[in-house]
Amino acid sequence: MKLRGKQKRYLRSQAHSMRPLFQIGKDGIDKEWLKQVKNALEKRELIKVNILNNSLLETDEVQEYIEQNSDIQVVQVIGHTLVLFKRAQKPEHRHYSEEVARI
């Protein structure tokens, strides 16, 4: 599901008051970290990830890694914070994707 502008705007507005659920530190990211993010997105569909100051990675590197190694979409990047979205497989966990489909 490729997101359009209005859909991204809706998701950004929903993520505005969220606190980051994951952090990326000096250890960086790997397949296990990405697996944990996928599991969290399966339950929530929309999360924030914060890149700490001691991380050796830049936001564009993190965004590229996530998008190339998964079907997670980066909705927004502000400073060191990324907003991630992935449609849940189970219908009972689809809080945002049903509204996104209507937009």
Protein Blocks (a to p, Z undefined) as FASTA:
>chain_A
ZZdfklmmmmmmmmmmpccfbdcdfkopafklmmmmmmmmmmnopacddddfkbcbdfkl
mmmmmmmmpcbdcfbdghjaccdddddfblklmmklmmmmmZZ
